[in-house]
């Protein structure tokens, strides 16, 4: 597991721009390439553009795009533009780049996982095509894109070996909520965190071929939720629900009420 890190303070040296890896996920190719094309169109005015507005427009227009690769392309373009600016010091460039990266990589507000049964080997996954409804596979040349740090930065999973349940059905909070990533499958609940963790581990022991995540209470709900799918499309949720009902017949799909930067 690798984390894109951002530096909150003490920026003292300029870092070389790291180009994003090539797109490998063909199931999101059309939307991702469309979103990237729009990013490149604003590249010439990026230093002055309102990035929060541009980000919202791009993610809204291309809901099935791989959000992480779009963000990495945008950050790389901005970085390369800063390199040729002669009126800023290296420290000022890094400060601007860190702020820009923070805007692009800010996760949406929504339910958060606090525990998982997934390990580095993962569990078995059904023979389904891989899609954007999974953790990102982007390899950042084996190093953080910037040597900086910030809370709530989305994780980038570097995947090797076979595809697991967690790769397809249990995802981190997205950068922008769309109809393609706002569904969850709840297989159980608990009144306390300790009870939730115990129940989640019990499910893993009874059904080792799957993985589960414990989510903290959200909104008006006071219970902890045990998820078998998180931040997926309705199609993926339907697939996971079939398996969930074999474990607990009362399992159900829950969705964010809307889309955008908040669930």
C-alpha positions as CSV (number, residue, x, y, z in Angstrom):
1,X,0.0,0.0,0.0
2,X,1.4,3.4,-0.9
3,X,0.0,6.8,0.1
4,X,0.3,10.0,-1.8
5,X,1.8,12.3,0.8
6,X,1.6,16.0,1.1
7,X,3.8,18.2,3.2
8,X,1.9,20.5,5.6
9,X,4.9,22.7,6.4
10,X,8.7,23.1,6.1
11,X,8.9,22.8,2.4
12,X,12.5,23.5,1.6
13,X,13.4,21.9,-1.8
14,X,11.8,21.7,-5.1
15,X,10.9,18.2,-6.3
16,X,11.1,16.8,-9.8
17,X,7.6,16.4,-11.4
18,X,6.5,12.8,-11.6
19,X,4.5,11.9,-14.7
20,X,1.3,9.8,-14.1
21,X,1.4,6.2,-15.3
22,X,-0.4,5.1,-18.5
23,X,-4.1,4.3,-18.3
24,X,-4.5,0.5,-18.0
25,X,-8.2,0.2,-17.0
26,X,-10.1,-0.1,-20.3
27,X,-13.5,-0.1,-18.6
28,X,-13.1,3.5,-17.7
29,X,-11.1,4.5,-20.7
30,X,-13.7,6.7,-22.4
31,X,-14.6,8.9,-19.4
32,X,-11.0,9.0,-18.2
33,X,-9.6,10.1,-21.5
34,X,-12.4,12.7,-21.8
35,X,-11.7,14.1,-18.4
36,X,-7.9,14.1,-19.1
37,X,-8.5,16.0,-22.3
38,X,-10.4,18.6,-20.4
39,X,-7.6,18.9,-17.9
40,X,-5.2,19.4,-20.7
41,X,-7.4,22.2,-22.3
42,X,-7.1,24.2,-19.1
43,X,-3.4,23.5,-18.7
44,X,-2.4,26.8,-20.3
45,X,-4.5,28.8,-17.8
46,X,-4.0,26.5,-14.8
47,X,-1.9,28.9,-12.8
48,X,-4.8,31.3,-12.7
49,X,-7.8,29.0,-13.0
50,X,-10.2,28.3,-10.1
51,X,-9.3,24.7,-9.7
52,X,-12.1,23.8,-7.3
53,X,-14.6,24.8,-10.0
54,X,-12.7,23.1,-12.8
55,X,-12.4,19.9,-10.7
56,X,-16.1,19.9,-9.9
57,X,-16.9,20.4,-13.6
58,X,-14.7,17.6,-14.8
59,X,-15.7,15.0,-12.3
60,X,-19.4,15.9,-12.9
61,X,-19.1,15.7,-16.6
62,X,-17.2,12.4,-16.6
63,X,-18.7,10.4,-13.6
64,X,-17.1,7.1,-14.7
65,X,-13.6,8.5,-15.0
66,X,-10.8,7.1,-12.9
67,X,-10.6,10.1,-10.5
68,X,-7.2,9.4,-9.2
69,X,-5.5,9.3,-12.6
70,X,-7.3,12.5,-13.7
71,X,-6.1,14.2,-10.6
72,X,-2.5,13.0,-11.1
73,X,-2.5,14.3,-14.7
74,X,-3.7,17.7,-13.5
75,X,-1.1,17.8,-10.8
76,X,1.6,16.8,-13.2
77,X,0.6,19.5,-15.7
78,X,0.6,22.1,-13.0
79,X,4.0,21.0,-11.8
80,X,5.5,21.2,-15.3
81,X,4.1,24.7,-15.7
82,X,5.6,25.8,-12.4
83,X,9.1,24.5,-13.4
84,X,9.4,27.2,-16.1
85,X,8.2,30.1,-13.9
86,X,11.1,32.4,-13.2
87,X,9.4,34.8,-10.7
88,X,9.0,32.2,-7.9
89,X,11.5,30.6,-5.7
90,X,11.7,26.8,-5.4
91,X,10.1,27.1,-1.9
92,X,7.2,29.2,-3.3
93,X,6.7,26.7,-6.2
94,X,6.4,23.8,-3.7
95,X,4.0,25.7,-1.6
96,X,1.8,26.4,-4.6
97,X,2.1,22.8,-5.8
98,X,1.1,21.5,-2.4
99,X,-2.0,23.7,-2.3
100,X,-2.9,22.6,-5.8
101,X,-2.4,18.9,-5.0
102,X,-4.5,19.3,-1.8
103,X,-7.4,20.7,-3.8
104,X,-7.3,17.9,-6.4
105,X,-6.9,15.1,-3.9
106,X,-9.3,16.2,-1.2
107,X,-11.6,13.2,-0.5
108,X,-15.4,13.7,-0.4
109,X,-17.2,13.9,2.9
110,X,-18.9,10.7,3.8
111,X,-18.9,7.4,5.7
112,X,-15.5,6.3,6.9
113,X,-14.1,2.9,7.5
114,X,-12.3,2.4,10.8
115,X,-11.4,-1.3,10.5
116,X,-11.0,-4.0,7.9
117,X,-10.4,-7.7,7.6
118,X,-8.3,-7.3,4.5
119,X,-4.6,-8.2,4.6
120,X,-1.8,-7.9,2.1
121,X,-2.9,-11.1,0.4
122,X,-6.6,-10.2,0.2
123,X,-9.6,-12.6,-0.2
124,X,-11.0,-14.3,-3.2
125,X,-13.0,-12.3,-5.7
126,X,-15.5,-13.5,-8.3
127,X,-14.4,-13.7,-11.9
128,X,-15.7,-10.2,-12.8
129,X,-14.1,-7.6,-15.1
130,X,-12.2,-5.0,-13.2
131,X,-13.6,-1.5,-13.3
132,X,-13.3,1.9,-11.6
133,X,-15.2,0.5,-8.7
134,X,-12.0,-0.7,-7.0
135,X,-8.9,0.7,-5.4
136,X,-6.6,2.5,-7.8
137,X,-3.8,0.6,-9.4
138,X,-1.7,3.6,-10.3
139,X,2.1,3.0,-9.8
140,X,3.8,6.2,-8.9
141,X,7.2,5.0,-10.0
142,X,7.4,3.4,-6.6
143,X,7.7,6.7,-4.7
144,X,5.3,9.4,-3.4
145,X,4.4,12.0,-6.0
146,X,5.5,14.7,-3.5
147,X,7.3,14.2,-0.2
148,X,4.6,16.0,1.7
149,X,1.8,15.1,4.2
150,X,-1.8,15.7,4.9
151,X,-4.7,14.0,6.6
152,X,-7.6,12.3,4.5
153,X,-5.4,11.8,1.5
154,X,-6.9,9.0,-0.7
155,X,-4.7,5.9,-0.8
156,X,-3.2,4.3,-3.9
157,X,-3.0,0.6,-3.8
158,X,-0.2,-0.9,-5.7
159,X,-1.6,-4.3,-6.6
160,X,0.4,-7.4,-7.4
161,X,-0.9,-11.0,-7.6
162,X,-4.5,-12.1,-8.0
163,X,-7.5,-9.8,-7.7
164,X,-9.2,-10.0,-4.3
165,X,-12.6,-9.1,-3.0
166,X,-11.3,-5.9,-1.5
167,X,-9.8,-4.8,-4.8
168,X,-13.3,-4.7,-6.4
169,X,-15.8,-4.2,-3.7
170,X,-14.2,-2.3,-0.8
171,X,-13.0,1.1,-1.8
172,X,-11.6,4.2,-0.1
173,X,-13.6,7.4,0.0
174,X,-13.7,8.9,-3.6
175,X,-12.5,12.3,-4.6
176,X,-16.0,13.1,-5.9
177,X,-19.2,11.2,-5.3
178,X,-21.0,10.0,-8.5
179,X,-23.6,7.5,-9.4
180,X,-20.7,5.1,-10.1
181,X,-19.4,5.1,-6.6
182,X,-22.1,6.0,-4.1
183,X,-23.5,2.5,-3.1
184,X,-22.7,0.3,-0.1
185,X,-23.7,-3.2,1.0
186,X,-24.4,-3.6,4.7
187,X,-24.2,-7.1,6.0
188,X,-24.5,-6.3,9.7
189,X,-24.4,-3.6,12.4
190,X,-23.4,-3.1,16.0
191,X,-24.1,-0.6,18.8
192,X,-20.5,-0.2,19.7
193,X,-17.1,-0.2,18.0
194,X,-15.9,-3.1,20.1
195,X,-19.0,-5.2,19.2
196,X,-18.6,-4.2,15.5
197,X,-15.0,-5.3,15.4
198,X,-15.9,-8.6,17.1
199,X,-18.8,-9.3,14.7
200,X,-16.7,-8.3,11.7
201,X,-13.9,-10.7,12.7
202,X,-16.4,-13.4,13.3
203,X,-17.8,-13.0,9.7
204,X,-14.2,-13.2,8.4
205,X,-13.6,-16.4,10.3
206,X,-16.9,-17.9,9.0
207,X,-16.5,-16.7,5.5
208,X,-12.7,-16.3,4.8
209,X,-13.3,-16.0,1.0
210,X,-14.6,-12.5,1.6
211,X,-13.5,-9.3,3.3
212,X,-15.4,-6.8,5.4
213,X,-15.0,-3.3,6.7
214,X,-16.4,-1.6,9.8
215,X,-17.8,1.9,9.3
216,X,-18.3,4.5,12.0
217,X,-21.8,5.9,12.6
218,X,-22.8,8.4,9.9
219,X,-25.5,11.1,9.9
220,X,-28.4,10.3,12.1
221,X,-27.5,6.6,12.3
222,X,-25.9,5.7,15.7
223,X,-24.9,2.2,14.8
224,X,-21.6,1.0,13.4
225,X,-22.1,-0.7,10.0
226,X,-20.3,-3.8,8.7
227,X,-19.8,-3.4,5.0
228,X,-19.3,-6.1,2.3
229,X,-19.1,-3.4,-0.4
230,X,-18.3,0.3,-0.1
231,X,-18.1,3.2,-2.6
232,X,-19.2,1.1,-5.6
233,X,-21.7,1.4,-8.4
234,X,-25.2,0.0,-8.1
235,X,-24.2,-2.8,-10.4
236,X,-21.3,-3.8,-8.2
237,X,-23.5,-3.4,-5.1
238,X,-26.0,-5.8,-6.6
239,X,-23.2,-8.4,-7.2
240,X,-22.0,-8.1,-3.6
241,X,-25.5,-8.2,-2.2
242,X,-26.0,-11.7,-3.7
243,X,-23.1,-12.9,-1.7
244,X,-24.1,-10.9,1.4
245,X,-27.5,-12.5,1.5
246,X,-25.9,-15.9,1.6
247,X,-24.3,-14.8,4.9
248,X,-27.1,-12.7,6.3
249,X,-30.5,-12.6,4.6
250,X,-31.3,-9.1,6.0
251,X,-28.3,-7.6,4.1
252,X,-29.2,-4.5,2.1
253,X,-27.9,-1.8,-0.2
254,X,-27.5,1.7,1.1
255,X,-26.7,4.7,-1.0
256,X,-25.5,8.3,-0.6
257,X,-28.5,10.6,-1.1
258,X,-26.7,12.7,-3.7
259,X,-23.5,13.3,-5.6
260,X,-20.7,15.8,-5.3
261,X,-18.3,16.6,-2.5
262,X,-20.6,15.3,0.3
263,X,-22.5,12.0,0.7
